[in-house]
Amino acid sequence: QVQLVESGGGLVQAGDSLSLSCTFSGRTFSYYTMGWFRQAPGKERECVAAIIWNGGRTYYADSVKGRFTISRDNAKNTGYLQMNSLKPEDTAVYSCAADRRYTTLSTRREEYDYWGQGTQVTVSS
């Protein structure tokens, strides 16, 4: 059974950096595309970044482009989201997800098969 567990969330000030990790277990991590989503109160869940199985293609939402970096280490079964220059509008619950179509750069939540429980990121002004 596939499981994803996020870590690294917390409370930071605007301009600070934060690094999220997503530990994958139960199957072979390299057979999955990984995405990071976030959901703020009253808003829909949105994909902020995604990466295919070998890191060869990545996606970033316009709102985070140039500030966030997605990466993965298949040997460690772990994905990462480095978040720099954080803004109060980045405040949300961040979740990682895995899509079995490992060569597809999935950006819609319906495309993902497995989800982590989420971690809270709060950015104060």
N, CA, C and O atoms as a GROMACS GRO file, in nm:
protein
  500
    1GLN      N    1   0.084  -0.119   0.000
    1GLN     CA    2   0.000   0.000   0.000
    1GLN      C    3   0.089   0.124   0.000
    1GLN      O    4   0.180   0.137   0.081
    2VAL      N    5   0.059   0.215  -0.092
    2VAL     CA    6   0.139   0.336  -0.103
    2VAL      C    7   0.104   0.432   0.010
    2VAL      O    8  -0.013   0.453   0.043
    3GLN      N    9   0.207   0.490   0.068
    3GLN     CA   10   0.188   0.593   0.170
    3GLN      C   11   0.282   0.709   0.141
    3GLN      O   12   0.396   0.689   0.100
    4LEU      N   13   0.232   0.829   0.163
    4LEU     CA   14   0.313   0.949   0.151
    4LEU      C   15   0.301   1.028   0.281
    4LEU      O   16   0.192   1.046   0.335
    5VAL      N   17   0.414   1.073   0.330
    5VAL     CA   18   0.416   1.148   0.455
    5VAL      C   19   0.497   1.276   0.435
    5VAL      O   20   0.616   1.271   0.402
    6GLU      N   21   0.432   1.389   0.456
    6GLU     CA   22   0.499   1.517   0.443
    6GLU      C   23   0.559   1.559   0.577
    6GLU      O   24   0.513   1.520   0.684
    7SER      N   25   0.664   1.638   0.567
    7SER     CA   26   0.723   1.698   0.686
    7SER      C   27   0.787   1.830   0.648
    7SER      O   28   0.814   1.856   0.530
    8GLY      N   29   0.810   1.913   0.748
    8GLY     CA   30   0.882   2.038   0.724
    8GLY      C   31   0.798   2.164   0.730
    8GLY      O   32   0.852   2.274   0.718
    9GLY      N   33   0.668   2.151   0.748
    9GLY     CA   34   0.586   2.270   0.757
    9GLY      C   35   0.613   2.347   0.884
    9GLY      O   36   0.683   2.300   0.973
   10GLY      N   37   0.555   2.466   0.893
   10GLY     CA   38   0.572   2.546   1.013
   10GLY      C   39   0.531   2.689   0.993
   10GLY      O   40   0.469   2.725   0.893
   11LEU      N   41   0.566   2.771   1.092
   11LEU     CA   42   0.534   2.913   1.090
   11LEU      C   43   0.662   2.992   1.064
   11LEU      O   44   0.762   2.979   1.135
   12VAL      N   45   0.658   3.075   0.959
   12VAL     CA   46   0.774   3.156   0.924
   12VAL      C   47   0.728   3.297   0.893
   12VAL      O   48   0.608   3.324   0.883
   13GLN      N   49   0.824   3.386   0.879
   13GLN     CA   50   0.793   3.524   0.843
   13GLN      C   51   0.809   3.544   0.693
   13GLN      O   52   0.879   3.468   0.625
   14ALA      N   53   0.743   3.645   0.643
   14ALA     CA   54   0.754   3.678   0.501
   14ALA      C   55   0.901   3.699   0.465
   14ALA      O   56   0.976   3.765   0.536
   15GLY      N   57   0.940   3.640   0.352
   15GLY     CA   58   1.078   3.649   0.308
   15GLY      C   59   1.164   3.531   0.347
   15GLY      O   60   1.272   3.510   0.293
   16ASP      N   61   1.115   3.453   0.443
   16ASP     CA   62   1.190   3.337   0.489
   16ASP      C   63   1.179   3.221   0.390
   16ASP      O   64   1.106   3.227   0.291
   17SER      N   65   1.256   3.116   0.419
   17SER     CA   66   1.254   2.995   0.338
   17SER      C   67   1.208   2.877   0.422
   17SER      O   68   1.218   2.878   0.545
   18LEU      N   69   1.156   2.777   0.354
   18LEU     CA   70   1.110   2.655   0.420
   18LEU      C   71   1.126   2.540   0.322
   18LEU      O   72   1.105   2.557   0.202
   19SER      N   73   1.163   2.425   0.373
   19SER     CA   74   1.180   2.309   0.287
   19SER      C   75   1.086   2.198   0.332
   19SER      O   76   1.086   2.158   0.448
   20LEU      N   77   1.006   2.149   0.240
   20LEU     CA   78   0.915   2.039   0.268
   20LEU      C   79   0.972   1.910   0.211
   20LEU      O   80   1.039   1.910   0.107
   21SER      N   81   0.945   1.800   0.279
   21SER     CA   82   0.984   1.668   0.232
   21SER      C   83   0.862   1.580   0.223
   21SER      O   84   0.765   1.598   0.297
   22CYS      N   85   0.867   1.485   0.132
   22CYS     CA   86   0.759   1.388   0.115
   22CYS      C   87   0.822   1.249   0.104
   22CYS      O   88   0.890   1.218   0.006
   23THR      N   89   0.800   1.168   0.205
   23THR     CA   90   0.856   1.034   0.207
   23THR      C   91   0.753   0.936   0.152
   23THR      O   92   0.639   0.931   0.197
   24PHE      N   93   0.796   0.858   0.052
   24PHE     CA   94   0.710   0.766  -0.021
   24PHE      C   95   0.744   0.623   0.019
   24PHE      O   96   0.861   0.588   0.032
   25SER      N   97   0.641   0.540   0.039
   25SER     CA   98   0.667   0.400   0.072
   25SER      C   99   0.557   0.312   0.015
   25SER      O  100   0.447   0.359  -0.016
   26GLY      N  101   0.588   0.185   0.002
   26GLY     CA  102   0.489   0.087  -0.042
   26GLY      C  103   0.506   0.040  -0.185
   26GLY      O  104   0.463  -0.070  -0.220
   27ARG      N  105   0.566   0.120  -0.267
   27ARG     CA  106   0.592   0.083  -0.406
   27ARG      C  107   0.725   0.148  -0.447
   27ARG      O  108   0.794   0.207  -0.364
   28THR      N  109   0.761   0.135  -0.575
   28THR     CA  110   0.884   0.195  -0.623
   28THR      C  111   0.859   0.340  -0.659
   28THR      O  112   0.784   0.369  -0.752
   29PHE      N  113   0.922   0.429  -0.587
   29PHE     CA  114   0.898   0.573  -0.602
   29PHE      C  115   0.924   0.622  -0.743
   29PHE      O  116   0.854   0.712  -0.792
   30SER      N  117   1.023   0.565  -0.810
   30SER     CA  118   1.059   0.614  -0.942
   30SER      C  119   0.954   0.581  -1.048
   30SER      O  120   0.967   0.627  -1.162
   31TYR      N  121   0.852   0.504  -1.014
   31TYR     CA  122   0.745   0.474  -1.107
   31TYR      C  123   0.628   0.573  -1.096
   31TYR      O  124   0.519   0.548  -1.148
   32TYR      N  125   0.653   0.686  -1.028
   32TYR     CA  126   0.547   0.782  -1.005
   32TYR      C  127   0.592   0.923  -1.034
   32TYR      O  128   0.705   0.962  -1.002
   33THR      N  129   0.504   0.999  -1.095
   33THR     CA  130   0.519   1.145  -1.097
   33THR      C  131   0.477   1.196  -0.959
   33THR      O  132   0.385   1.143  -0.898
   34MET      N  133   0.545   1.299  -0.912
   34MET     CA  134   0.513   1.357  -0.782
   34MET      C  135   0.469   1.501  -0.799
   34MET      O  136   0.525   1.577  -0.878
   35GLY      N  137   0.368   1.536  -0.724
   35GLY     CA  138   0.321   1.674  -0.726
   35GLY      C  139   0.308   1.730  -0.586
   35GLY      O  140   0.289   1.656  -0.489
   36TRP      N  141   0.318   1.861  -0.576
   36TRP     CA  142   0.290   1.932  -0.451
   36TRP      C  143   0.169   2.020  -0.475
   36TRP      O  144   0.164   2.097  -0.571
   37PHE      N  145   0.072   2.008  -0.388
   37PHE     CA  146  -0.050   2.087  -0.394
   37PHE      C  147  -0.063   2.168  -0.266
   37PHE      O  148  -0.003   2.136  -0.164
   38ARG      N  149  -0.143   2.273  -0.275
   38ARG     CA  150  -0.174   2.348  -0.154
   38ARG      C  151  -0.320   2.391  -0.156
   38ARG      O  152  -0.381   2.411  -0.261
   39GLN      N  153  -0.373   2.406  -0.037
   39GLN     CA  154  -0.511   2.451  -0.023
   39GLN      C  155  -0.519   2.548   0.092
   39GLN      O  156  -0.491   2.515   0.207
   40ALA      N  157  -0.559   2.670   0.059
   40ALA     CA  158  -0.579   2.773   0.159
   40ALA      C  159  -0.726   2.775   0.199
   40ALA      O  160  -0.811   2.729   0.123
   41PRO      N  161  -0.757   2.827   0.316
   41PRO     CA  162  -0.898   2.831   0.360
   41PRO      C  163  -0.986   2.903   0.258
   41PRO      O  164  -0.955   3.014   0.214
   42GLY      N  165  -1.095   2.838   0.222
   42GLY     CA  166  -1.189   2.898   0.129
   42GLY      C  167  -1.149   2.892  -0.016
   42GLY      O  168  -1.218   2.946  -0.103
   43LYS      N  169  -1.036   2.828  -0.044
   43LYS     CA  170  -0.988   2.820  -0.182
   43LYS      C  171  -0.976   2.675  -0.226
   43LYS      O  172  -0.969   2.584  -0.145
   44GLU      N  173  -0.975   2.656  -0.357
   44GLU     CA  174  -0.959   2.522  -0.411
   44GLU      C  175  -0.813   2.477  -0.401
   44GLU      O  176  -0.721   2.558  -0.395
   45ARG      N  177  -0.797   2.346  -0.399
   45ARG     CA  178  -0.663   2.290  -0.398
   45ARG      C  179  -0.598   2.316  -0.533
   45ARG      O  180  -0.659   2.294  -0.637
   46GLU      N  181  -0.475   2.362  -0.531
   46GLU     CA  182  -0.404   2.392  -0.654
   46GLU      C  183  -0.268   2.324  -0.656
   46GLU      O  184  -0.204   2.305  -0.552
   47CYS      N  185  -0.225   2.288  -0.775
   47CYS     CA  186  -0.093   2.230  -0.793
   47CYS      C  187   0.008   2.343  -0.801
   47CYS      O  188  -0.004   2.432  -0.885
   48VAL      N  189   0.108   2.339  -0.714
   48VAL     CA  190   0.211   2.442  -0.719
   48VAL      C  191   0.336   2.394  -0.792
   48VAL      O  192   0.412   2.474  -0.846
   49ALA      N  193   0.359   2.261  -0.793
   49ALA     CA  194   0.477   2.208  -0.861
   49ALA      C  195   0.458   2.059  -0.886
   49ALA      O  196   0.387   1.991  -0.812
   50ALA      N  197   0.522   2.010  -0.991
   50ALA     CA  198   0.518   1.868  -1.022
   50ALA      C  199   0.648   1.829  -1.089
   50ALA      O  200   0.717   1.912  -1.149
   51ILE      N  201   0.681   1.699  -1.078
   51ILE     CA  202   0.807   1.650  -1.135
   51ILE      C  203   0.787   1.506  -1.180
   51ILE      O  204   0.730   1.425  -1.107
   52ILE      N  205   0.833   1.476  -1.300
   52ILE     CA  206   0.818   1.338  -1.348
   52ILE      C  207   0.923   1.248  -1.283
   52ILE      O  208   1.006   1.294  -1.205
   53TRP      N  209   0.919   1.121  -1.316
   53TRP     CA  210   0.993   1.019  -1.243
   53TRP      C  211   1.142   1.044  -1.233
   53TRP      O  212   1.202   1.014  -1.130
   54ASN      N  213   1.203   1.096  -1.337
   54ASN     CA  214   1.349   1.113  -1.336
   54ASN      C  215   1.391   1.258  -1.320
   54ASN      O  216   1.509   1.291  -1.335
   55GLY      N  217   1.296   1.345  -1.291
   55GLY     CA  218   1.329   1.486  -1.275
   55GLY      C  219   1.349   1.560  -1.405
   55GLY      O  220   1.387   1.677  -1.405
   56GLY      N  221   1.324   1.493  -1.516
   56GLY     CA  222   1.352   1.553  -1.646
   56GLY      C  223   1.256   1.662  -1.688
   56GLY      O  224   1.290   1.745  -1.773
   57ARG      N  225   1.140   1.665  -1.630
   57ARG     CA  226   1.043   1.770  -1.657
   57ARG      C  227   0.981   1.815  -1.526
   57ARG      O  228   0.951   1.735  -1.438
   58THR      N  229   0.962   1.946  -1.516
   58THR     CA  230   0.898   2.002  -1.398
   58THR      C  231   0.793   2.104  -1.436
   58THR      O  232   0.795   2.160  -1.546
   59TYR      N  233   0.702   2.127  -1.345
   59TYR     CA  234   0.596   2.227  -1.362
   59TYR      C  235   0.592   2.314  -1.238
   59TYR      O  236   0.610   2.267  -1.126
   60TYR      N  237   0.567   2.445  -1.262
   60TYR     CA  238   0.546   2.538  -1.150
   60TYR      C  239   0.428   2.626  -1.182
   60TYR      O  240   0.412   2.674  -1.295
   61ALA      N  241   0.346   2.648  -1.083
   61ALA     CA  242   0.241   2.747  -1.098
   61ALA      C  243   0.304   2.885  -1.110
   61ALA      O  244   0.411   2.910  -1.054
   62ASP      N  245   0.239   2.973  -1.182
   62ASP     CA  246   0.294   3.108  -1.201
   62ASP      C  247   0.319   3.178  -1.068
   62ASP      O  248   0.414   3.256  -1.055
   63SER      N  249   0.235   3.151  -0.973
   63SER     CA  250   0.245   3.220  -0.844
   63SER      C  251   0.370   3.184  -0.765
   63SER      O  252   0.407   3.256  -0.672
   64VAL      N  253   0.435   3.073  -0.800
   64VAL     CA  254   0.553   3.030  -0.724
   64VAL      C  255   0.677   3.021  -0.810
   64VAL      O  256   0.786   2.994  -0.758
   65LYS      N  257   0.664   3.043  -0.938
   65LYS     CA  258   0.776   3.031  -1.029
   65LYS      C  259   0.888   3.127  -0.988
   65LYS      O  260   0.865   3.245  -0.963
   66GLY      N  261   1.009   3.073  -0.983
   66GLY     CA  262   1.124   3.154  -0.943
   66GLY      C  263   1.148   3.157  -0.792
   66GLY      O  264   1.253   3.202  -0.747
   67ARG      N  265   1.050   3.108  -0.716
   67ARG     CA  266   1.065   3.106  -0.569
   67ARG      C  267   1.069   2.964  -0.513
   67ARG      O  268   1.138   2.937  -0.415
   68PHE      N  269   0.995   2.874  -0.575
   68PHE     CA  270   0.988   2.734  -0.528
   68PHE      C  271   1.067   2.645  -0.622
   68PHE      O  272   1.075   2.671  -0.742
   69THR      N  273   1.124   2.539  -0.567
   69THR     CA  274   1.195   2.440  -0.646
   69THR      C  275   1.154   2.301  -0.602
   69THR      O  276   1.163   2.267  -0.484
   70ILE      N  277   1.109   2.222  -0.698
   70ILE     CA  278   1.072   2.084  -0.669
   70ILE      C  279   1.188   1.993  -0.712
   70ILE      O  280   1.255   2.018  -0.812
   71SER      N  281   1.210   1.889  -0.633
   71SER     CA  282   1.315   1.793  -0.666
   71SER      C  283   1.279   1.658  -0.606
   71SER      O  284   1.183   1.646  -0.530
   72ARG      N  285   1.356   1.557  -0.641
   72ARG     CA  286   1.332   1.425  -0.587
   72ARG      C  287   1.461   1.346  -0.582
   72ARG      O  288   1.554   1.369  -0.660
   73ASP      N  289   1.467   1.253  -0.489
   73ASP     CA  290   1.578   1.161  -0.476
   73ASP      C  291   1.518   1.021  -0.473
   73ASP      O  292   1.472   0.974  -0.369
   74ASN      N  293   1.518   0.954  -0.588
   74ASN     CA  294   1.454   0.823  -0.597
   74ASN      C  295   1.523   0.720  -0.509
   74ASN      O  296   1.458   0.627  -0.459
   75ALA      N  297   1.652   0.734  -0.489
   75ALA     CA  298   1.724   0.640  -0.403
   75ALA      C  299   1.677   0.649  -0.258
   75ALA      O  300   1.684   0.552  -0.183
   76LYS      N  301   1.629   0.767  -0.219
   76LYS     CA  302   1.581   0.787  -0.082
   76LYS      C  303   1.429   0.784  -0.073
   76LYS      O  304   1.373   0.803   0.034
   77ASN      N  305   1.363   0.759  -0.187
   77ASN     CA  306   1.215   0.756  -0.190
   77ASN      C  307   1.156   0.884  -0.132
   77ASN      O  308   1.057   0.881  -0.059
   78THR      N  309   1.217   0.994  -0.167
   78THR     CA  310   1.175   1.122  -0.108
   78THR      C  311   1.168   1.233  -0.213
   78THR      O  312   1.254   1.244  -0.300
   79GLY      N  313   1.064   1.313  -0.201
   79GLY     CA  314   1.052   1.431  -0.283
   79GLY      C  315   1.062   1.555  -0.196
   79GLY      O  316   1.042   1.550  -0.074
   80TYR      N  317   1.094   1.667  -0.260
   80TYR     CA  318   1.120   1.789  -0.184
   80TYR      C  319   1.052   1.908  -0.252
   80TYR      O  320   1.029   1.910  -0.372
   81LEU      N  321   1.023   2.008  -0.170
   81LEU     CA  322   0.977   2.136  -0.221
   81LEU      C  323   1.050   2.244  -0.142
   81LEU      O  324   1.022   2.266  -0.024
   82GLN      N  325   1.143   2.309  -0.207
   82GLN     CA  326   1.216   2.419  -0.145
   82GLN      C  327   1.140   2.547  -0.174
   82GLN      O  328   1.113   2.580  -0.290
   83MET      N  329   1.104   2.619  -0.069
   83MET     CA  330   1.024   2.740  -0.082
   83MET      C  331   1.103   2.858  -0.030
   83MET      O  332   1.135   2.865   0.088
   84ASN      N  333   1.134   2.951  -0.118
   84ASN     CA  334   1.209   3.071  -0.082
   84ASN      C  335   1.122   3.195  -0.098
   84ASN      O  336   1.018   3.191  -0.165
   85SER      N  337   1.164   3.303  -0.037
   85SER     CA  338   1.093   3.431  -0.047
   85SER      C  339   0.944   3.413  -0.022
   85SER      O  340   0.861   3.460  -0.099
   86LEU      N  341   0.913   3.348   0.086
   86LEU     CA  342   0.774   3.316   0.115
   86LEU      C  343   0.692   3.442   0.140
   86LEU      O  344   0.740   3.541   0.195
   87LYS      N  345   0.566   3.434   0.099
   87LYS     CA  346   0.473   3.546   0.113
   87LYS      C  347   0.354   3.502   0.196
   87LYS      O  348   0.326   3.382   0.204
   88PRO      N  349   0.284   3.594   0.258
   88PRO     CA  350   0.165   3.555   0.335
   88PRO      C  351   0.064   3.478   0.251
   88PRO      O  352  -0.006   3.391   0.304
   89GLU      N  353   0.054   3.507   0.124
   89GLU     CA  354  -0.040   3.435   0.038
   89GLU      C  355   0.002   3.292   0.010
   89GLU      O  356  -0.074   3.216  -0.052
   90ASP      N  357   0.121   3.252   0.053
   90ASP     CA  358   0.162   3.113   0.041
   90ASP      C  359   0.108   3.028   0.156
   90ASP      O  360   0.124   2.906   0.156
   91THR      N  361   0.046   3.092   0.252
   91THR     CA  362  -0.010   3.019   0.366
   91THR      C  363  -0.116   2.920   0.319
   91THR      O  364  -0.212   2.958   0.251
   92ALA      N  365  -0.100   2.794   0.356
   92ALA     CA  366  -0.191   2.688   0.312
   92ALA      C  367  -0.147   2.555   0.373
   92ALA      O  368  -0.041   2.545   0.434
   93VAL      N  369  -0.231   2.455   0.354
   93VAL     CA  370  -0.191   2.317   0.383
   93VAL      C  371  -0.129   2.262   0.255
   93VAL      O  372  -0.192   2.263   0.149
   94TYR      N  373  -0.007   2.214   0.266
   94TYR     CA  374   0.066   2.161   0.152
   94TYR      C  375   0.064   2.009   0.157
   94TYR      O  376   0.093   1.948   0.260
   95SER      N  377   0.029   1.948   0.043
   95SER     CA  378   0.021   1.802   0.035
   95SER      C  379   0.101   1.754  -0.085
   95SER      O  380   0.104   1.819  -0.189
   96CYS      N  381   0.166   1.640  -0.068
   96CYS     CA  382   0.230   1.577  -0.183
   96CYS      C  383   0.140   1.466  -0.235
   96CYS      O  384   0.056   1.413  -0.163
   97ALA      N  385   0.158   1.434  -0.362
   97ALA     CA  386   0.074   1.334  -0.426
   97ALA      C  387   0.156   1.259  -0.530
   97ALA      O  388   0.256   1.309  -0.580
   98ALA      N  389   0.112   1.137  -0.561
   98ALA     CA  390   0.182   1.052  -0.656
   98ALA      C  391   0.086   1.004  -0.765
   98ALA      O  392  -0.026   0.962  -0.738
   99ASP      N  393   0.134   1.011  -0.888
   99ASP     CA  394   0.056   0.968  -1.005
   99ASP      C  395   0.130   0.854  -1.073
   99ASP      O  396   0.249   0.865  -1.103
  100ARG      N  397   0.059   0.743  -1.096
  100ARG     CA  398   0.122   0.625  -1.155
  100ARG      C  399   0.171   0.647  -1.298
  100ARG      O  400   0.256   0.572  -1.346
  101ARG      N  401   0.120   0.748  -1.365
  101ARG     CA  402   0.165   0.776  -1.502
  101ARG      C  403   0.295   0.856  -1.493
  101ARG      O  404   0.295   0.978  -1.506
  102TYR      N  405   0.403   0.785  -1.470
  102TYR     CA  406   0.527   0.846  -1.425
  102TYR      C  407   0.599   0.930  -1.529
  102TYR      O  408   0.694   1.001  -1.497
  103THR      N  409   0.554   0.923  -1.657
  103THR     CA  410   0.616   1.009  -1.758
  103THR      C  411   0.530   1.132  -1.787
  103THR      O  412   0.567   1.217  -1.868
  104THR      N  413   0.416   1.140  -1.722
  104THR     CA  414   0.323   1.250  -1.744
  104THR      C  415   0.342   1.357  -1.638
  104THR      O  416   0.352   1.327  -1.518
  105LEU      N  417   0.348   1.482  -1.681
  105LEU     CA  418   0.362   1.593  -1.588
  105LEU      C  419   0.221   1.636  -1.546
  105LEU      O  420   0.162   1.726  -1.605
  106SER      N  421   0.169   1.570  -1.446
  106SER     CA  422   0.031   1.588  -1.402
  106SER      C  423   0.019   1.714  -1.318
  106SER      O  424   0.102   1.740  -1.230
  107THR      N  425  -0.085   1.792  -1.346
  107THR     CA  426  -0.106   1.914  -1.269
  107THR      C  427  -0.247   1.924  -1.211
  107THR      O  428  -0.276   2.016  -1.134
  108ARG      N  429  -0.334   1.832  -1.246
  108ARG     CA  430  -0.471   1.834  -1.194
  108ARG      C  431  -0.486   1.733  -1.083
  108ARG      O  432  -0.432   1.623  -1.094
  109ARG      N  433  -0.555   1.766  -0.977
  109ARG     CA  434  -0.565   1.677  -0.862
  109ARG      C  435  -0.630   1.544  -0.898
  109ARG      O  436  -0.599   1.442  -0.837
  110GLU      N  437  -0.720   1.545  -0.998
  110GLU     CA  438  -0.789   1.422  -1.037
  110GLU      C  439  -0.693   1.319  -1.097
  110GLU      O  440  -0.725   1.201  -1.106
  111GLU      N  441  -0.578   1.364  -1.138
  111GLU     CA  442  -0.482   1.276  -1.205
  111GLU      C  443  -0.398   1.197  -1.107
  111GLU      O  444  -0.331   1.101  -1.144
  112TYR      N  445  -0.401   1.237  -0.981
  112TYR     CA  446  -0.315   1.175  -0.882
  112TYR      C  447  -0.385   1.062  -0.808
  112TYR      O  448  -0.504   1.069  -0.778
  113ASP      N  449  -0.308   0.957  -0.781
  113ASP     CA  450  -0.364   0.836  -0.723
  113ASP      C  451  -0.350   0.829  -0.571
  113ASP      O  452  -0.435   0.771  -0.503
  114TYR      N  453  -0.244   0.887  -0.519
  114TYR     CA  454  -0.216   0.876  -0.376
  114TYR      C  455  -0.179   1.013  -0.320
  114TYR      O  456  -0.118   1.096  -0.388
  115TRP      N  457  -0.218   1.033  -0.194
  115TRP     CA  458  -0.200   1.162  -0.129
  115TRP      C  459  -0.145   1.146   0.012
  115TRP      O  460  -0.174   1.050   0.083
  116GLY      N  461  -0.064   1.245   0.050
  116GLY     CA  462  -0.024   1.254   0.188
  116GLY      C  463  -0.129   1.328   0.270
  116GLY      O  464  -0.229   1.376   0.216
  117GLN      N  465  -0.106   1.336   0.399
  117GLN     CA  466  -0.206   1.395   0.488
  117GLN      C  467  -0.197   1.547   0.493
  117GLN      O  468  -0.290   1.614   0.538
  118GLY      N  469  -0.087   1.602   0.447
  118GLY     CA  470  -0.071   1.746   0.443
  118GLY      C  471   0.007   1.801   0.560
  118GLY      O  472   0.010   1.742   0.668
  119THR      N  473   0.070   1.915   0.537
  119THR     CA  474   0.144   1.984   0.642
  119THR      C  475   0.115   2.135   0.629
  119THR      O  476   0.110   2.189   0.519
  120GLN      N  477   0.095   2.199   0.743
  120GLN     CA  478   0.057   2.339   0.743
  120GLN      C  479   0.180   2.429   0.725
  120GLN      O  480   0.282   2.411   0.791
  121VAL      N  481   0.167   2.524   0.635
  121VAL     CA  482   0.267   2.629   0.618
  121VAL      C  483   0.197   2.762   0.642
  121VAL      O  484   0.099   2.794   0.576
  122THR      N  485   0.248   2.837   0.737
  122THR     CA  486   0.191   2.967   0.770
  122THR      C  487   0.300   3.073   0.758
  122THR      O  488   0.406   3.062   0.819
  123VAL      N  489   0.271   3.175   0.678
  123VAL     CA  490   0.367   3.282   0.657
  123VAL      C  491   0.307   3.412   0.712
  123VAL      O  492   0.204   3.459   0.666
  124SER      N  493   0.373   3.467   0.810
  124SER     CA  494   0.324   3.590   0.873
  124SER      C  495   0.386   3.711   0.805
  124SER      O  496   0.498   3.705   0.753
  125SER      N  497   0.312   3.820   0.806
  125SER     CA  498   0.362   3.942   0.739
  125SER      C  499   0.443   4.028   0.833
  125SER      O  500   0.493   4.133   0.794
   0.00000   0.00000   0.00000
